[in-house]
Amino acid sequence: MSDQRTTNSNDDHLWLETPLIYSKHISAVLGANIYLKLDVSILCSCKFVMLSTDLLSTQFLQPSYSFKYRGLSYFIQDALRTHGTDVHLVVASGGNAGLAVACVAKALRLHCTVYLPRGASASTLELFEQEGANVKEEGAYYQEALAAAEETVRSEPNAVMVPAYDHPLLWEGHASMIEETARQLPEGTKPDAVVCCVGGGGLGAGVMVGCKNVGWDDVPFVAMETRGSNCFYQSLALNPGPFVSSPQPAHAGVQVLHDETYDVTYAKLPKLTSRASSLGASWPSPGAVKMALGREGGVKSVCVSDEMAMQTALSFANDHKILVELACATTLVSAYSPTLFDKLVPPKPSGAPRTVVFIVCGGFKISLEELTEYRSVLRSEKSEHWDVLCNGEQWSIPKQ
């Protein structure tokens, strides 16, 4: 992993400004101007034709492989100013948030403990070891790892719980990617939509805060999730707002909770069944739900199948030579389906081209072996259509 951890311009932040690229391929397929904001790792100088691959080098656009380095480094720098160099950073994570915290701790020479659910792969543990983090595997699920982390924070006066997704400082740090995007787009360009994946809502909240900061609060926000890990979608459905019929009753087994701070209802899922583990939050940030419900530009909350995201991951790797986690591929699903794209971002009556930004948020939990497995899974898919949910409607989208 690269140890390039520099600051940009005169700011004291740790994250790196990442490129915004114009995708000629996707733009041609969709008949639109498609820009990709890349907070990922990129395979450089590679031959990549449907997984027949020679990899020569890898470039990391954020030190921890993903966007999470932005908000988490911002939070930790605040903790350092508040608590001093003796602060003990504690985080519970399924992977990406924990790695971001470990990378920041190494850069700032701080003590860090990461709680992971049991069963982390050897390669995951090796990454944390390289960053000098103290790793503890506790429980079978994230919630059990979180409980162990909270107990550590209660028992140590210098310990600070680093939130994985639910804190305004995280959102402010994540918002930096939208502020960069606004500078990087052609002068005077305002997108017709911004698309990203949503798990607990940390990235989504950052996107919404960033849009407000740059005057894009009226720009539609498209929030993508996989079925089986869609707590954000189910939470929006419980509140009056964007769904065709709302509020809607909770799904069987879903616990309905109310947050007094933000005055919103949200869903706690009984279990997570999607393979997009980086979207694996059982409940979303109430603050993110509140922002989505109140946006001037509205929100289109979309649920797709794991298999649709798998197909997208394969197509994106083949076209752009970039490997992305299943969670990140979920963002890009409509980029490979003109039918779905036209439903989410309808053509303009004037015929002018649409401009859309996709947040390619990265993540380290992907490998060539996993992509090969996706291809095997897809061979068993016999249906000619994908079922997609959007704001309470179900759409049948033809396979390309």
N, C-alpha and C positions, 0 to 999 in steps of 0.2 A: 504494500500500500504506500502511496506517495505520502511524504511528510511535508508537502507544500502547504503551509498554514499561514498565509500572509494576510494582511489587511489591504483594503482597497481605498484609493484616494486618501483623504485625511481622516476618515472614520476610524474608530477603534474596534470595529467588528471583525470577527474571524472568518466569516464565510467569504467565498470567492464569487465574483460576478461571473455568471455562466452565460453561454451563448444562446441567442435566439436565432434559429435557422429557418429559412424558407424551404419548405418541403416541395420540391418540384414534382415528385412522384404523387404524393397525396393530393396536392393542388390540382394536378391534371385529372386524377380519378374523380374528384369531387366537383370540379369546375368552380373552385373557390381559391382564395389566398389563405393557405394554411401555414401557420408558424408553430414551431416546436420550441418550447422553453426547456432546455436540457440541464437538469440537475442529476446527472447520471454518470456512470462509467461508460466509456466508449472503447470498442475494440478498434485498434489502429492497424493499418497495413495488413488487412486480413483478406483471405479468400473465403467467402461465406455464401455458399449456394446450397440451400436447404440442408444445412448442418454438415456439409463436407467442408471442413474448416481448417485453415492454418492460421493460428493466432500468433502475432509477433510482438505486440505490445498493447498495453491498456492505459488509457488516460482517465484520471479521476477528476471530475469537474467540481466535486465537493469532497473534502477529506474522508467523509464517512459513506461515500457512494450515493447519498440521497439528500433531498431537500431538508431533512430533519436537522442537519447541522446548523442551518440558519437560526431557527427559533430556539433550539436548545443551547447553542452557544450564546445567544443573546440573554437567555434566562440565567445561565451559569455565570456570565460576566457580572450580572446584577448581584447574584449570590456572593460572588467574590468581593465585590465592593461592600456589601452589607456585612458579611461574616468574616472576612479576612482569609488568609492563606491556610488556616487550619480547618476550613470547611470540609466536611465529608459529604461528597455527592452520592446520593442513593437513588437508583431508578429501577423500576420494574418494566420489563419490555419483552416483546416477542422477538426482538432482534434489532431493527433499524434504529429505534430511539436509543436503545442501550449502546449501540456502537457509536452513535453520534456523541453521546455523553462521554464515552471512553476516549474518543478522539479529542474532544475539548479538554477533558481532564489532563490528558497527556500534554497538550499544547500549553496549558496553564500551570502544569506541575501540581495538580491537585489530586487528593485521594478520592477514589471512585469505587463504588460497589454496584454491580449490576446483578439484579435478580432475574433469572430466566426460568420459565417452566422446564421441568425435566424433559430430557430427550433432545436437547440441542445437538446438532451435528458436530462432528469433530472439526470440520472446517470453520464453523461458526465460533466454536470455542477457541480455535487458533487465532482468529481475527481479534478477539477480545484480549487474548494473551499478548499479541503483538502490541496492543495499545496499553498494556500494563494495568488493565482493569482487574479488580478482584471479582470473580464471577461466582455466584451461588445459584444452584439449581434447586428451586423449591416449588412443589406442587405440580399438578398435571395441567393447569390452565393459568392464563395470565392473572386472573383474579387472585389465585392462591399465591403466586409470586408477588403480587402487589401487597397482599396482607403481610407477607414476611418482610417486605421492604418497609412497610409502615411501622412494623414492630421495631425494626432497627432504628428508625428515625425517632420513635418515642423514647428509646433507651439511651440514645447518645446525644448529648447537648450540642455537639458541633455538626450533627447530621442534618442535611437538608434534602427533602424529597424533591426530585426533579420530575415534573409532570411530563408524561409522554405526549399529551395532546391538548389538555384542558387548562390553559392559562393565557391571559391576555398578552403576557410578554412573549410567549411562543408565537402567538398570532402576529404580533408586531414584527418579530424577526422574519417569519415566513412571508410577510407582506412585501419584503424587499424584492422578491422575485417579480412581483407585478410592477413595482417601481422601476426595476431594471427593464422589464419588457416595454413599458411605456416609452422609455428613452431609446430602446433598440428598434422599435417599429419604424417604418418610414414616417417622416415628419407629417404630422396632421392626421395620422391613422388612428381610428378608434375601432376596436374589434366589435363584431356583431355577436360574439359570445366568447366566454372563457370556459374551458372544459378541464376538469380534474377529477381524480378519484377521491372518494371519501370513505374513511373508516370511522374513527372516533370524531373526526371533524376538525382536527388541528390544521391540516393543510387547507381545507375548505374555508375555515375561518380566516386564515392568513390571506387567501385569495380575495375574500370579501372585504377585509380591512384594506388590503392593497388597492382594490378597485375604488373604494371610497377615497383613499388618499390621493389618487391620480385623477379623480373626476369621472370614474367609470361606474358609479353606483347604478346607473341605468342600463348597464350592459348585462344581458342575461347570463346567469351562472348555471352551467350544466354539471351536476354532481353525479358521478358514476360509481355504482357499487355492484358487487356480485350477490346473487341470491344465496342465502345462508350466512351472509355477513352484512346485512343491510339494516343496521340499527338506525342509521340516519333517515333512510326512506321511511321506515316504520314510525319513527318519531314525528316526522313531518305530517304523516297521515293522521296522527292523533290530535293535531291542532287545526283550528280554522285557518285556511290559507290556500296554498296553491293547488291542492288536489281537486279533481273534478267533483268529488263528493267528500266533504270534510267537515268535522272530524270523522274518521272512520274507526270502527271497533278494532281492538287489538287482536292480533293473531293468537291462536291457541298457545298457551304456555308462556306468552310474553307478559312480563311484569310491567305495569303502567305506573310511572312515578311522576311526581310534580316537583319542579325546582322553584323554590320561593324567590331566589335571587333574580332569576330571569323571567319568572312567571310563565313557564312553558311546561308542557307535558312531554315526557320522553319514554322511550321503550327500552327495557332491559331484556335482551334475548336469553332464553334458557340454555342455548348451546349454539356453537358456531360450526357450520358444516361446509363452508366454502374452503377451497384450497388456497384462496388468496389470503394467506395468513397475515400479511401486513395490513389488511383491512379488518383484522379480527378483534374489533372492540365489541364488547357485549352491550354497551350503551354509549351514546354520543355525548359530546360536550353540550350541555344545555345552552351555553352562550352561542355556540355555532348554530344550533337550531333556531334560537331567537333571531340571529342575524339573517338567516335564510328566509324566515317567515316575513321579515320586515323590509326586504330589499326592494328598492324602486324597480330594478330590472328583473326581479323575480328569480325563481329557481326552478329548474327542471331536474327533478330527482329521478334517476334512471337505474334500473336493476337489470343485469344481464347474467347469463349463465357462465359458469367457469369455462365451459367448452368454447363459448364465443370469445372469451378473453384469451384462451389458449391459442385459438386460430389467429387472433390478432398479434400475439407475441411472436408466433412463427413468421407471419407476414412482415412485421416490422423489422425483425432480425434480418430477413432476407433482403428487404428493400433498403434499409438504412444502416445495416451492419452494427446494430446496437441490440444487446441483450437486456431485456427488462423483466422484472418480476411480474407475476400474474396480476398483482395489484396495480402496478403501473400500466400494464397492457390494458387493463379495464378502462383507463382514461381514453385510450386510442381506439376503442371498439368502433365508434361511429366514423372514424377516419377511414375504415376499410369497408364501410357499408353506406353507399350513396343513399339508399332508401331511408335508413335510420338518420343519417346526417340531415337529409331534407326535412324530416319530421322535427328534429331538434332545432335546426336553424333554417327555417323556411326561406326559399328563394325570395329575393326582393321583387316587388311589383315592377320596379324600373328595369329589372334585368341586370343591374349592377352586380359585380362579383361580391360575394360575402368574404369577410376576413375573420378568421377564427384562430384563437391561440389555444393550443393544447399544452398543459403542464406535464411534462415528462419527468416524473418526480424521482425516479431512480429506485435504489434498494439493492442490497447485496445478495438476497436469497434467490439466486437463479444460476443455472449452469447449463452447459450443452447437454448433459445427460437428462436434465429435466425437460428441455425443449424436445428432445427425442421422444421422451415419454408422452408429451402432449400430442405429438404426431400420431402415436399409437392409439391414444384415447380417441382422437378425432376420426380415425379409420372406422371405429365402431358406431359412429353417429350416422343414423339412417334418415333422420328427418330432413326435409328440404327447406325447413324454415327454422328460425330462432324465435323464441318467445321473449319479448322485452317488455318490462313494466316502465311506465313513465307517469308520474303524478296521478296514480290511481287508474290509469288506462293500461290495457294489455294490447300490444302490437305484435303481429306476425311478420317477421322480417325475413325475406328470402335470403338464402345463403348465396354468397358470391362465388 
